[in-house]
Amino acid sequence: MKTIIKYLALGLIIFTLAACQLVSPDNIDPGQRSKFEDILAHLEENHYKQLDQDALWDGAIQGMFDALEDPYSRYFSYEEYEQYQSSLGESFVGVGVTVENVDNQLVIIRVWPDSPAERGGLLPGDIVTHVDGEDFRDKSYLATIAAVTGEEGSDVELGIQRSGVSKTLFITMTREEIPNPTVEYSVLDIDNKPIGFIQVNTFGTETYQLFEDAINDLENTHNIEGLIIDLRNNSGGRLNTVLQMMDIFLPEGDKPMLATESYRQGSLQRDEYDASGTEIKTYEILTIINEHSASAAEVFAIAMMQKGGYDVLGMPSFGKGTMQTPHSPRSIGDDELHVSTGIWLSPNNDWINKDGGDYEGVIPTIEVPQNPYFQTRNIFLSDDDALAFDQVDSQIGQAQKILNALGYGEIREDTYFDEATKAALKSFQSEEGLEPTGIIDATTARALSQRLIEYRTSAENDHQYKAAKAYFND
């Protein structure tokens, strides 16, 4: 299952509710207890790996979570929980990548500018397989994250699996503090009207205050006549934060901003969260979402739509309608449990969840697909590899897409290296100051990848951003 991870955050909504009641040892069936103790003793005394009891207990605990078949209920070690907490702040210590969990693998989806990762040559699409010489392919995703992060100024060596490269690449980087702004804003001039633009990257510990400050500045200093709130690729965060932010815009009324149904102390209980405001903003507000907007981002978008009557633009969201409650029983020390104890419901009482929900995601009122070339992957070749005419390779297809995106003709994209591809490539090489060989070598591959990064970060190529601006055109 693919779980989007934004800035190493885990995309959970943390609800400050009473912790769920755990099973008392007195309630365990005696036969099951006896069976478990017999198996534990036999493995400890007879298995050739000679595992100690702590390792077997840890495995048993993980087995309980695996049996839930719930990717959002987790047992965090102290180190993992510390990393999770730091990811909700305005900076974190790491190498500077945005990652996602694909089949329990750490896959890089973005390399931050001027970061250790960029300087080390990491690329989107790389898979982390080793950390400091240790093979992590059989370890959990969270364990890999915990190993990659560490103290500022310390070194970490990552082993990387890269598409088209048969050997594992080993790259050493020095960890440093990476800025992680949860709120960024600006003023757009659209048809001579000041329109505010706020990008919310996650709902963290400082996000509400930064968001409120942005709103005050946009309203009082710039006298905005409209507002765009960009929640794309926002994987969630704290419930209290999103409730405070919604309360800025949503008035009191018959509908709550949010309702929850949670299983607490053996029974299902419903809670509703009402707005407190009485005034409605005088300007139009548009929210942007995409398929990676999840959890708290979906709470915000659907509330703005169903309670506020505002438009939402983009593509259907991720669909995470469950909520997690933190719990720290004394027996686990500084570790932390995050257990799915219930679901959240929209103002219209809809459950937004990809598995069994009333809707699989938040459906925008204005559906706008993103530029398809934003899905194109960077390419990489080692110094002794090359791709040339009459070859077939997946990386040729990526190169063809990059050349088309950059405007070097309308060539095929089916991975076959034909004459038209060769001609487009030679034009690209000439403009980049490279020898126009018509062959993709390591240098040309790096140049193509760099131009693709620039293409994807240009607002002019962002179809959803452009559509949002057009929304405010007269």
C-alpha positions as a Markdown table, in Angstrom:
| # | Residue | x | y | z |
|---|---|---|---|---|
| 1 | Met | 0.0 | 0.0 | 0.0 |
| 2 | Lys | 1.3 | 3.4 | -1.0 |
| 3 | Thr | 1.3 | 5.9 | 1.9 |
| 4 | Ile | 2.3 | 9.5 | 1.1 |
| 5 | Ile | 4.9 | 11.0 | 3.4 |
| 6 | Lys | 5.4 | 14.7 | 3.3 |
| 7 | Tyr | 8.7 | 16.0 | 4.7 |
| 8 | Leu | 9.1 | 12.8 | 6.6 |
| 9 | Ala | 5.8 | 13.4 | 8.3 |
| 10 | Leu | 3.5 | 10.4 | 8.5 |
| 11 | Gly | 0.3 | 12.1 | 7.6 |
| 12 | Leu | -1.6 | 11.2 | 10.8 |
| 13 | Ile | -4.4 | 13.3 | 12.4 |
| 14 | Ile | -3.5 | 13.3 | 16.1 |
| 15 | Phe | -6.7 | 13.6 | 18.2 |
| 16 | Thr | -6.4 | 14.6 | 21.9 |
| 17 | Leu | -8.9 | 12.0 | 23.0 |
| 18 | Ala | -8.9 | 9.5 | 25.8 |
| 19 | Ala | -6.6 | 6.6 | 25.1 |
| 20 | Cys | -8.2 | 3.3 | 24.0 |
| 21 | Gln | -8.6 | 0.7 | 26.7 |
| 22 | Leu | -6.1 | -2.1 | 26.3 |
| 23 | Val | -6.9 | -5.8 | 27.0 |
| 24 | Ser | -6.2 | -6.7 | 30.6 |
| 25 | Pro | -4.0 | -9.7 | 31.2 |
| 26 | Asp | -6.9 | -11.1 | 33.2 |
| 27 | Asn | -9.0 | -11.1 | 30.0 |
| 28 | Ile | -6.6 | -13.3 | 27.9 |
| 29 | Asp | -7.9 | -16.8 | 27.2 |
| 30 | Pro | -5.8 | -19.2 | 29.4 |
| 31 | Gly | -5.4 | -21.6 | 26.4 |
| 32 | Gln | -4.1 | -18.8 | 24.2 |
| 33 | Arg | -1.8 | -17.5 | 27.0 |
| 34 | Ser | -0.4 | -21.1 | 27.4 |
| 35 | Lys | 0.1 | -21.5 | 23.7 |
| 36 | Phe | 1.9 | -18.2 | 23.4 |
| 37 | Glu | 4.2 | -18.9 | 26.3 |
| 38 | Asp | 5.1 | -22.4 | 25.0 |
| 39 | Ile | 6.0 | -21.1 | 21.5 |
| 40 | Leu | 8.0 | -18.2 | 23.0 |
| 41 | Ala | 10.0 | -20.6 | 25.2 |
| 42 | His | 10.6 | -23.1 | 22.4 |
| 43 | Leu | 11.9 | -20.5 | 20.0 |
| 44 | Glu | 14.1 | -18.9 | 22.6 |
| 45 | Glu | 15.7 | -22.2 | 23.5 |
| 46 | Asn | 15.9 | -24.0 | 20.1 |
| 47 | His | 16.1 | -21.6 | 17.1 |
| 48 | Tyr | 19.5 | -21.5 | 15.6 |
| 49 | Lys | 19.6 | -17.7 | 15.5 |
| 50 | Gln | 19.6 | -17.7 | 19.3 |
| 51 | Leu | 17.3 | -14.6 | 19.5 |
| 52 | Asp | 16.9 | -13.1 | 22.9 |
| 53 | Gln | 13.5 | -12.7 | 24.5 |
| 54 | Asp | 13.3 | -9.0 | 23.8 |
| 55 | Ala | 13.6 | -9.5 | 20.1 |
| 56 | Leu | 10.8 | -12.1 | 20.2 |
| 57 | Trp | 8.6 | -9.9 | 22.2 |
| 58 | Asp | 9.2 | -7.0 | 19.7 |
| 59 | Gly | 8.3 | -9.4 | 16.9 |
| 60 | Ala | 5.1 | -10.4 | 18.7 |
| 61 | Ile | 4.1 | -6.8 | 19.2 |
| 62 | Gln | 4.7 | -6.0 | 15.6 |
| 63 | Gly | 2.7 | -9.1 | 14.7 |
| 64 | Met | -0.4 | -7.7 | 16.5 |
| 65 | Phe | -0.2 | -4.5 | 14.5 |
| 66 | Asp | 0.3 | -6.5 | 11.2 |
| 67 | Ala | -2.9 | -8.4 | 12.1 |
| 68 | Leu | -4.9 | -5.2 | 12.2 |
| 69 | Glu | -4.2 | -4.7 | 8.4 |
| 70 | Asp | -4.3 | -1.0 | 9.2 |
| 71 | Pro | -1.3 | 1.0 | 7.8 |
| 72 | Tyr | -2.0 | 3.9 | 10.1 |
| 73 | Ser | -1.8 | 2.1 | 13.5 |
| 74 | Arg | 1.8 | 1.9 | 14.5 |
| 75 | Tyr | 4.2 | 1.2 | 17.3 |
| 76 | Phe | 6.8 | 4.0 | 17.4 |
| 77 | Ser | 10.1 | 3.5 | 19.0 |
| 78 | Tyr | 11.4 | 6.5 | 20.9 |
| 79 | Glu | 13.7 | 7.4 | 18.0 |
| 80 | Glu | 10.9 | 7.1 | 15.5 |
| 81 | Tyr | 8.5 | 9.1 | 17.5 |
| 82 | Glu | 11.1 | 11.9 | 18.0 |
| 83 | Gln | 11.5 | 12.0 | 14.2 |
| 84 | Tyr | 7.7 | 12.2 | 13.7 |
| 85 | Gln | 7.4 | 15.0 | 16.2 |
| 86 | Ser | 10.3 | 17.0 | 14.6 |
| 87 | Ser | 8.7 | 16.6 | 11.1 |
| 88 | Leu | 5.8 | 18.7 | 12.3 |
| 89 | Gly | 8.0 | 21.7 | 13.1 |
| 90 | Glu | 9.4 | 24.4 | 10.8 |
| 91 | Ser | 12.7 | 22.5 | 10.3 |
| 92 | Phe | 14.2 | 19.1 | 10.7 |
| 93 | Val | 17.7 | 17.6 | 10.7 |
| 94 | Gly | 18.3 | 15.3 | 7.7 |
| 95 | Val | 19.7 | 15.1 | 4.3 |
| 96 | Gly | 17.0 | 17.1 | 2.5 |
| 97 | Val | 14.6 | 14.8 | 0.7 |
| 98 | Thr | 10.9 | 14.3 | 0.5 |
| 99 | Val | 10.0 | 10.6 | 0.6 |
| 100 | Glu | 7.1 | 8.2 | 0.3 |
| 101 | Asn | 6.4 | 4.7 | 1.4 |
| 102 | Val | 6.0 | 2.3 | -1.5 |
| 103 | Asp | 5.6 | -1.3 | -0.5 |
| 104 | Asn | 7.6 | -0.5 | 2.7 |
| 105 | Gln | 10.4 | 1.0 | 0.8 |
| 106 | Leu | 11.9 | 4.5 | 1.3 |
| 107 | Val | 11.4 | 6.1 | -2.2 |
| 108 | Ile | 12.7 | 9.6 | -2.8 |
| 109 | Ile | 10.2 | 11.8 | -4.6 |
| 110 | Arg | 11.9 | 15.2 | -4.2 |
| 111 | Val | 15.4 | 16.5 | -3.5 |
| 112 | Trp | 15.5 | 19.8 | -1.8 |
| 113 | Pro | 17.6 | 22.6 | -3.4 |
| 114 | Asp | 21.0 | 23.3 | -1.8 |
| 115 | Ser | 20.7 | 20.3 | 0.5 |
| 116 | Pro | 23.2 | 17.5 | 1.3 |
| 117 | Ala | 21.1 | 15.2 | -0.9 |
| 118 | Glu | 21.3 | 17.5 | -3.9 |
| 119 | Arg | 25.0 | 18.0 | -3.4 |
| 120 | Gly | 25.5 | 14.2 | -3.1 |
| 121 | Gly | 23.6 | 13.5 | -6.3 |
| 122 | Leu | 20.4 | 11.9 | -5.0 |
| 123 | Leu | 17.6 | 11.9 | -7.5 |
| 124 | Pro | 13.8 | 11.4 | -7.3 |
| 125 | Gly | 13.0 | 7.8 | -7.8 |
| 126 | Asp | 16.0 | 6.5 | -5.9 |
| 127 | Ile | 15.2 | 3.8 | -3.3 |
| 128 | Val | 17.2 | 3.7 | -0.1 |
| 129 | Thr | 18.5 | 0.2 | 0.4 |
| 130 | His | 21.5 | 0.6 | 2.8 |
| 131 | Val | 22.3 | 2.9 | 5.7 |
| 132 | Asp | 25.9 | 3.1 | 6.9 |
| 133 | Gly | 26.8 | -0.2 | 5.2 |
| 134 | Glu | 23.8 | -2.1 | 6.7 |
| 135 | Asp | 21.3 | -3.7 | 4.4 |
| 136 | Phe | 17.8 | -2.2 | 5.2 |
| 137 | Arg | 15.8 | -4.0 | 2.5 |
| 138 | Asp | 14.3 | -6.4 | 5.0 |
| 139 | Lys | 13.7 | -3.7 | 7.6 |
| 140 | Ser | 10.6 | -1.5 | 8.1 |
| 141 | Tyr | 10.1 | 1.8 | 6.4 |
| 142 | Leu | 10.0 | 3.6 | 9.8 |
| 143 | Ala | 13.2 | 1.9 | 10.9 |
| 144 | Thr | 14.9 | 3.1 | 7.7 |
| 145 | Ile | 13.7 | 6.7 | 8.3 |
| 146 | Ala | 15.0 | 6.5 | 11.9 |
| 147 | Ala | 18.4 | 5.3 | 10.6 |
| 148 | Val | 18.7 | 8.0 | 7.9 |
| 149 | Thr | 18.0 | 10.8 | 10.3 |
| 150 | Gly | 20.4 | 11.8 | 13.1 |
| 151 | Glu | 22.3 | 14.5 | 14.8 |
| 152 | Glu | 23.2 | 17.7 | 12.9 |
| 153 | Gly | 26.8 | 17.6 | 11.6 |
| 154 | Ser | 27.0 | 13.8 | 11.6 |
| 155 | Asp | 27.7 | 11.7 | 8.4 |
| 156 | Val | 25.5 | 9.1 | 6.9 |
| 157 | Glu | 26.2 | 6.8 | 4.0 |
| 158 | Leu | 23.2 | 5.7 | 1.9 |
| 159 | Gly | 23.0 | 2.9 | -0.5 |
| 160 | Ile | 20.8 | 3.7 | -3.4 |
| 161 | Gln | 19.0 | 1.6 | -5.9 |
| 162 | Arg | 18.4 | 3.6 | -9.1 |
| 163 | Ser | 16.5 | 2.7 | -12.2 |
| 164 | Gly | 18.7 | 1.6 | -15.0 |
| 165 | Val | 21.8 | 1.1 | -12.8 |
| 166 | Ser | 22.6 | -2.5 | -11.9 |
| 167 | Lys | 25.0 | -1.7 | -9.0 |
| 168 | Thr | 24.0 | -0.1 | -5.6 |
| 169 | Leu | 25.3 | 3.4 | -5.4 |
| 170 | Phe | 26.9 | 4.5 | -2.1 |
| 171 | Ile | 26.8 | 8.2 | -1.2 |
| 172 | Thr | 28.0 | 9.8 | 2.0 |
| 173 | Met | 26.4 | 13.0 | 3.2 |
| 174 | Thr | 26.5 | 15.2 | 6.3 |
| 175 | Arg | 23.2 | 15.8 | 8.0 |
| 176 | Glu | 22.2 | 19.4 | 8.5 |
| 177 | Glu | 19.1 | 21.4 | 9.5 |
| 178 | Ile | 16.7 | 21.6 | 6.7 |
| 179 | Pro | 14.1 | 24.4 | 6.6 |
| 180 | Asn | 10.6 | 22.9 | 6.5 |
| 181 | Pro | 8.2 | 25.9 | 6.3 |
| 182 | Thr | 4.7 | 24.7 | 6.9 |
| 183 | Val | 3.2 | 28.0 | 5.6 |
| 184 | Glu | 4.4 | 30.0 | 2.6 |
| 185 | Tyr | 2.4 | 32.9 | 1.2 |
| 186 | Ser | 2.5 | 35.7 | -1.5 |
| 187 | Val | 0.3 | 38.2 | -3.3 |
| 188 | Leu | -0.7 | 37.6 | -6.9 |
| 189 | Asp | -1.7 | 40.4 | -9.3 |
| 190 | Ile | -4.6 | 38.9 | -11.3 |
| 191 | Asp | -6.5 | 41.4 | -13.5 |
| 192 | Asn | -5.1 | 44.2 | -11.3 |
| 193 | Lys | -6.6 | 42.6 | -8.2 |
| 194 | Pro | -4.5 | 41.5 | -5.3 |
| 195 | Ile | -5.2 | 37.8 | -4.7 |
| 196 | Gly | -3.6 | 36.1 | -1.7 |
| 197 | Phe | -1.8 | 32.7 | -2.2 |
| 198 | Ile | -1.1 | 30.5 | 0.8 |
| 199 | Gln | 0.6 | 27.1 | 0.5 |
| 200 | Val | 0.2 | 24.9 | 3.6 |
| 201 | Asn | 2.6 | 22.0 | 3.5 |
| 202 | Thr | 1.5 | 20.3 | 6.7 |
| 203 | Phe | -0.5 | 21.0 | 9.8 |
| 204 | Gly | 2.2 | 21.2 | 12.4 |
| 205 | Thr | 2.9 | 22.7 | 15.8 |
| 206 | Glu | 3.4 | 26.3 | 14.6 |
| 207 | Thr | 1.2 | 26.2 | 11.5 |
| 208 | Tyr | -1.9 | 27.9 | 12.9 |
| 209 | Gln | 0.0 | 31.0 | 14.1 |
| 210 | Leu | 1.9 | 31.3 | 10.9 |
| 211 | Phe | -1.4 | 30.9 | 8.9 |
| 212 | Glu | -3.2 | 33.5 | 11.0 |
| 213 | Asp | -0.3 | 35.9 | 10.6 |
| 214 | Ala | -0.4 | 35.4 | 6.8 |
| 215 | Ile | -4.1 | 36.0 | 6.7 |
| 216 | Asn | -3.7 | 39.2 | 8.7 |
| 217 | Asp | -0.9 | 40.5 | 6.5 |
| 218 | Leu | -2.8 | 39.7 | 3.3 |
| 219 | Glu | -6.0 | 41.4 | 4.5 |
| 220 | Asn | -4.6 | 44.4 | 6.4 |
| 221 | Thr | -1.5 | 45.2 | 4.3 |
| 222 | His | -2.5 | 44.1 | 0.9 |
| 223 | Asn | -6.3 | 44.4 | 1.0 |
| 224 | Ile | -6.7 | 41.1 | -0.9 |
| 225 | Glu | -9.8 | 40.5 | -3.0 |
| 226 | Gly | -9.5 | 36.8 | -3.1 |
| 227 | Leu | -7.5 | 33.9 | -1.6 |
| 228 | Ile | -6.1 | 30.6 | -2.9 |
| 229 | Ile | -5.2 | 28.0 | -0.3 |
| 230 | Asp | -2.9 | 25.3 | -1.8 |
| 231 | Leu | -3.1 | 21.9 | 0.1 |
| 232 | Arg | -1.6 | 19.8 | -2.7 |
| 233 | Asn | 0.8 | 17.1 | -1.4 |
| 234 | Asn | -0.2 | 18.0 | 2.2 |
| 235 | Ser | -0.4 | 14.6 | 4.0 |
| 236 | Gly | -2.0 | 15.9 | 7.2 |
| 237 | Gly | -1.0 | 16.7 | 10.7 |
| 238 | Arg | -2.6 | 17.9 | 13.9 |
| 239 | Leu | -6.4 | 18.1 | 14.5 |
| 240 | Asn | -6.3 | 21.2 | 16.7 |
| 241 | Thr | -4.3 | 23.0 | 14.1 |
| 242 | Val | -6.8 | 22.4 | 11.2 |
| 243 | Leu | -9.8 | 23.2 | 13.5 |
| 244 | Gln | -8.3 | 26.6 | 14.4 |
| 245 | Met | -7.5 | 27.3 | 10.7 |
| 246 | Met | -11.0 | 26.4 | 9.5 |
| 247 | Asp | -12.6 | 28.5 | 12.3 |
| 248 | Ile | -11.0 | 31.6 | 10.6 |
| 249 | Phe | -13.4 | 31.2 | 7.7 |
| 250 | Leu | -16.4 | 29.1 | 8.7 |
| 251 | Pro | -19.3 | 30.6 | 10.6 |
| 252 | Glu | -21.6 | 29.1 | 13.2 |
| 253 | Gly | -24.5 | 27.2 | 11.8 |
| 254 | Asp | -26.5 | 24.0 | 11.6 |
| 255 | Lys | -23.5 | 21.9 | 10.4 |
| 256 | Pro | -20.3 | 21.2 | 12.4 |
| 257 | Met | -17.0 | 21.8 | 10.8 |
| 258 | Leu | -16.1 | 18.2 | 11.6 |
| 259 | Ala | -17.5 | 15.2 | 13.5 |
| 260 | Thr | -15.8 | 12.1 | 14.8 |
| 261 | Glu | -16.9 | 8.7 | 15.7 |
| 262 | Ser | -14.4 | 7.0 | 18.0 |
| 263 | Tyr | -14.2 | 3.8 | 19.9 |
| 264 | Arg | -13.3 | 4.7 | 23.5 |
| 265 | Gln | -13.4 | 2.5 | 26.5 |
| 266 | Gly | -15.4 | -0.2 | 24.7 |
| 267 | Ser | -18.1 | 2.0 | 23.1 |
| 268 | Leu | -18.6 | 4.1 | 20.0 |
| 269 | Gln | -18.9 | 7.8 | 20.8 |
| 270 | Arg | -19.6 | 10.8 | 18.5 |
| 271 | Asp | -18.1 | 14.3 | 18.9 |
| 272 | Glu | -18.9 | 17.4 | 16.9 |
| 273 | Tyr | -16.6 | 20.4 | 16.4 |
| 274 | Asp | -18.5 | 23.6 | 15.8 |
| 275 | Ala | -17.3 | 26.9 | 14.3 |
| 276 | Ser | -17.3 | 29.9 | 16.6 |
| 277 | Gly | -17.2 | 32.8 | 14.2 |
| 278 | Thr | -20.2 | 35.0 | 13.1 |
| 279 | Glu | -18.6 | 36.9 | 10.2 |
| 280 | Ile | -18.0 | 35.6 | 6.7 |
| 281 | Lys | -15.0 | 36.8 | 4.6 |
| 282 | Thr | -16.0 | 39.3 | 2.0 |
| 283 | Tyr | -13.7 | 37.8 | -0.6 |
| 284 | Glu | -13.8 | 34.5 | -2.5 |
| 285 | Ile | -11.7 | 31.6 | -1.3 |
| 286 | Leu | -10.5 | 28.7 | -3.5 |
| 287 | Thr | -8.8 | 25.6 | -2.1 |
| 288 | Ile | -6.5 | 23.4 | -4.3 |
| 289 | Ile | -6.0 | 19.7 | -3.7 |
| 290 | Asn | -4.6 | 16.7 | -5.5 |
| 291 | Glu | -4.3 | 12.9 | -5.1 |
| 292 | His | -1.7 | 13.4 | -2.4 |
| 293 | Ser | -3.8 | 15.7 | -0.2 |
| 294 | Ala | -4.7 | 13.5 | 2.8 |
| 295 | Ser | -6.1 | 13.4 | 6.3 |
| 296 | Ala | -6.2 | 16.9 | 7.8 |
| 297 | Ala | -5.9 | 18.4 | 4.4 |
| 298 | Glu | -9.1 | 16.6 | 3.4 |
| 299 | Val | -10.8 | 17.7 | 6.6 |
| 300 | Phe | -10.1 | 21.3 | 5.6 |
| 301 | Ala | -11.1 | 21.0 | 2.0 |
| 302 | Ile | -14.4 | 19.2 | 2.5 |
| 303 | Ala | -15.3 | 21.6 | 5.3 |
| 304 | Met | -14.7 | 24.6 | 3.1 |
| 305 | Met | -16.8 | 23.0 | 0.4 |
| 306 | Gln | -19.7 | 21.7 | 2.4 |
| 307 | Lys | -20.0 | 24.2 | 5.3 |
| 308 | Gly | -18.5 | 27.3 | 3.7 |
| 309 | Gly | -19.9 | 26.8 | 0.1 |
| 310 | Tyr | -16.4 | 27.5 | -1.4 |
| 311 | Asp | -15.0 | 25.9 | -4.5 |
| 312 | Val | -12.3 | 23.3 | -4.4 |
| 313 | Leu | -10.1 | 22.8 | -7.5 |
| 314 | Gly | -7.8 | 20.0 | -8.5 |
| 315 | Met | -8.1 | 16.2 | -8.4 |
| 316 | Pro | -9.8 | 13.8 | -6.0 |
| 317 | Ser | -7.8 | 13.5 | -2.8 |
| 318 | Phe | -6.1 | 10.5 | -1.2 |
| 319 | Gly | -8.9 | 9.3 | 1.0 |
| 320 | Lys | -7.8 | 8.9 | 4.6 |
| 321 | Gly | -10.8 | 9.0 | 6.9 |
| 322 | Thr | -9.5 | 7.3 | 10.0 |
| 323 | Met | -8.0 | 8.9 | 13.0 |
| 324 | Gln | -5.3 | 7.9 | 15.3 |
| 325 | Thr | -5.0 | 8.4 | 19.1 |
| 326 | Pro | -1.6 | 8.5 | 20.8 |
| 327 | His | -1.1 | 6.2 | 23.8 |
| 328 | Ser | 1.9 | 5.6 | 26.0 |
| 329 | Pro | 1.3 | 2.9 | 28.6 |
| 330 | Arg | 4.0 | 2.9 | 31.3 |
| 331 | Ser | 5.2 | -0.5 | 30.2 |
| 332 | Ile | 6.6 | 0.7 | 26.9 |
| 333 | Gly | 8.6 | 3.6 | 28.4 |
| 334 | Asp | 9.4 | 6.3 | 25.9 |
| 335 | Asp | 7.9 | 4.5 | 23.0 |
| 336 | Glu | 4.5 | 5.5 | 21.6 |
| 337 | Leu | 1.4 | 3.7 | 20.2 |
| 338 | His | -0.7 | 5.3 | 17.5 |
| 339 | Val | -3.9 | 3.4 | 17.2 |
| 340 | Ser | -6.8 | 4.0 | 14.8 |
| 341 | Thr | -9.7 | 4.5 | 17.2 |
| 342 | Gly | -12.3 | 5.9 | 14.9 |
| 343 | Ile | -13.2 | 7.9 | 11.8 |
| 344 | Trp | -13.8 | 11.5 | 11.0 |
| 345 | Leu | -16.9 | 12.8 | 9.1 |
| 346 | Ser | -17.5 | 15.8 | 6.9 |
| 347 | Pro | -20.1 | 18.5 | 7.7 |
| 348 | Asn | -22.6 | 16.6 | 5.6 |
| 349 | Asn | -21.8 | 13.4 | 7.7 |
| 350 | Asp | -19.9 | 11.8 | 4.8 |
| 351 | Trp | -17.0 | 9.4 | 5.5 |
| 352 | Ile | -14.1 | 10.3 | 3.1 |
| 353 | Asn | -12.1 | 7.1 | 2.9 |
| 354 | Lys | -10.5 | 5.1 | 0.1 |
| 355 | Asp | -11.5 | 1.8 | 1.6 |
| 356 | Gly | -15.2 | 1.6 | 2.3 |
| 357 | Gly | -16.0 | 5.3 | 2.6 |
| 358 | Asp | -19.0 | 7.1 | 1.3 |
| 359 | Tyr | -16.5 | 8.8 | -1.1 |
| 360 | Glu | -13.0 | 7.5 | -1.8 |
| 361 | Gly | -11.7 | 11.0 | -1.6 |
| 362 | Val | -12.7 | 14.7 | -1.6 |
| 363 | Ile | -14.2 | 15.3 | -5.1 |
| 364 | Pro | -13.3 | 18.9 | -6.3 |
| 365 | Thr | -16.1 | 21.1 | -7.5 |
| 366 | Ile | -13.7 | 22.0 | -10.3 |
| 367 | Glu | -11.7 | 19.1 | -11.6 |
| 368 | Val | -8.3 | 20.0 | -13.2 |
| 369 | Pro | -5.7 | 17.3 | -14.0 |
| 370 | Gln | -2.1 | 18.2 | -13.4 |
| 371 | Asn | 0.5 | 18.5 | -16.2 |
| 372 | Pro | 1.2 | 14.9 | -17.2 |
| 373 | Tyr | 4.9 | 15.7 | -17.5 |
| 374 | Phe | 5.1 | 16.3 | -13.8 |
| 375 | Gln | 5.0 | 12.5 | -13.4 |
| 376 | Thr | 8.1 | 12.1 | -15.6 |
| 377 | Arg | 11.1 | 10.7 | -13.7 |
| 378 | Asn | 14.6 | 11.9 | -13.8 |
| 379 | Ile | 17.1 | 9.6 | -15.5 |
| 380 | Phe | 20.6 | 8.5 | -14.5 |
| 381 | Leu | 23.4 | 6.6 | -16.2 |
| 382 | Ser | 26.7 | 5.6 | -14.8 |
| 383 | Asp | 29.8 | 6.9 | -16.5 |
| 384 | Asp | 30.3 | 3.7 | -18.6 |
| 385 | Asp | 26.7 | 3.4 | -19.8 |
| 386 | Ala | 25.0 | 5.0 | -22.8 |
| 387 | Leu | 21.7 | 4.9 | -24.7 |
| 388 | Ala | 21.7 | 5.3 | -28.5 |
| 389 | Phe | 19.8 | 4.9 | -31.7 |
| 390 | Asp | 17.8 | 1.7 | -32.3 |
| 391 | Gln | 17.8 | 0.7 | -28.6 |
| 392 | Val | 14.8 | 0.1 | -26.3 |
| 393 | Asp | 15.0 | 1.1 | -22.7 |
| 394 | Ser | 12.6 | 2.5 | -20.1 |
| 395 | Gln | 15.0 | 5.4 | -19.5 |
| 396 | Ile | 14.8 | 6.3 | -23.2 |
| 397 | Gly | 11.1 | 6.7 | -22.7 |
| 398 | Gln | 11.7 | 9.1 | -19.8 |
| 399 | Ala | 14.2 | 11.1 | -21.9 |
| 400 | Gln | 11.6 | 11.3 | -24.7 |
| 401 | Lys | 9.1 | 12.7 | -22.3 |
| 402 | Ile | 11.6 | 15.3 | -21.0 |
| 403 | Leu | 12.4 | 16.4 | -24.6 |
| 404 | Asn | 8.7 | 16.7 | -25.4 |
| 405 | Ala | 8.0 | 18.7 | -22.2 |
| 406 | Leu | 10.9 | 21.0 | -23.0 |
| 407 | Gly | 9.6 | 21.7 | -26.5 |
| 408 | Tyr | 12.0 | 19.7 | -28.7 |
| 409 | Gly | 9.4 | 18.5 | -31.0 |
| 410 | Glu | 6.6 | 15.9 | -30.7 |
| 411 | Ile | 8.5 | 12.6 | -30.6 |
| 412 | Arg | 7.4 | 9.2 | -29.6 |
| 413 | Glu | 7.5 | 8.2 | -25.9 |
| 414 | Asp | 7.4 | 4.4 | -26.2 |
| 415 | Thr | 11.1 | 3.8 | -25.2 |
| 416 | Tyr | 12.3 | 3.1 | -28.7 |
| 417 | Phe | 15.2 | 5.3 | -29.7 |
| 418 | Asp | 14.4 | 6.4 | -33.3 |
| 419 | Glu | 15.8 | 9.1 | -35.7 |
| 420 | Ala | 13.4 | 11.7 | -34.4 |
| 421 | Thr | 14.5 | 11.1 | -30.9 |
| 422 | Lys | 18.1 | 11.4 | -32.0 |
| 423 | Ala | 17.5 | 14.7 | -33.7 |
| 424 | Ala | 15.7 | 16.2 | -30.7 |
| 425 | Leu | 18.5 | 15.0 | -28.4 |
| 426 | Lys | 21.1 | 16.6 | -30.6 |
| 427 | Ser | 19.2 | 19.9 | -30.5 |
| 428 | Phe | 19.0 | 19.7 | -26.7 |
| 429 | Gln | 22.8 | 18.9 | -26.4 |
| 430 | Ser | 23.7 | 21.9 | -28.6 |
| 431 | Glu | 21.6 | 24.3 | -26.5 |
| 432 | Glu | 23.1 | 22.9 | -23.3 |
| 433 | Gly | 26.7 | 23.4 | -24.7 |
| 434 | Leu | 27.3 | 19.6 | -24.9 |
| 435 | Glu | 28.7 | 17.8 | -27.9 |
| 436 | Pro | 25.7 | 17.0 | -30.1 |
| 437 | Thr | 26.3 | 13.2 | -30.4 |
| 438 | Gly | 22.7 | 12.1 | -30.4 |
| 439 | Ile | 23.7 | 9.7 | -27.6 |
| 440 | Ile | 22.5 | 9.8 | -24.0 |
| 441 | Asp | 25.5 | 9.4 | -21.8 |
| 442 | Ala | 25.9 | 10.2 | -18.1 |
| 443 | Thr | 26.5 | 13.9 | -18.7 |
| 444 | Thr | 23.5 | 14.3 | -21.0 |
| 445 | Ala | 21.3 | 12.3 | -18.6 |
| 446 | Arg | 22.2 | 14.7 | -15.8 |
| 447 | Ala | 21.5 | 17.7 | -18.0 |
| 448 | Leu | 18.1 | 16.3 | -18.9 |
| 449 | Ser | 17.2 | 15.6 | -15.3 |
| 450 | Gln | 18.2 | 19.1 | -14.2 |
| 451 | Arg | 16.1 | 20.6 | -16.9 |
| 452 | Leu | 13.2 | 18.4 | -15.8 |
| 453 | Ile | 13.5 | 19.7 | -12.2 |
| 454 | Glu | 13.4 | 23.3 | -13.5 |
| 455 | Tyr | 10.4 | 22.5 | -15.7 |
| 456 | Arg | 8.5 | 21.0 | -12.8 |
| 457 | Thr | 9.2 | 23.9 | -10.4 |
| 458 | Ser | 8.1 | 26.5 | -12.9 |
| 459 | Ala | 4.6 | 27.9 | -12.1 |
| 460 | Glu | 4.0 | 28.4 | -15.8 |
| 461 | Asn | 4.0 | 24.6 | -16.3 |
| 462 | Asp | 1.7 | 24.0 | -13.3 |
| 463 | His | -1.8 | 23.4 | -14.8 |
| 464 | Gln | -3.7 | 23.5 | -11.5 |
| 465 | Tyr | -1.9 | 26.6 | -10.3 |
| 466 | Lys | -2.7 | 28.4 | -13.6 |
| 467 | Ala | -6.4 | 27.2 | -13.4 |
| 468 | Ala | -6.6 | 28.6 | -9.9 |
| 469 | Lys | -5.4 | 32.0 | -11.1 |
| 470 | Ala | -7.8 | 31.9 | -14.0 |
| 471 | Tyr | -10.6 | 31.3 | -11.5 |
| 472 | Phe | -10.2 | 34.9 | -10.3 |
| 473 | Asn | -10.2 | 36.4 | -13.8 |
| 474 | Asp | -13.1 | 38.6 | -14.6 |
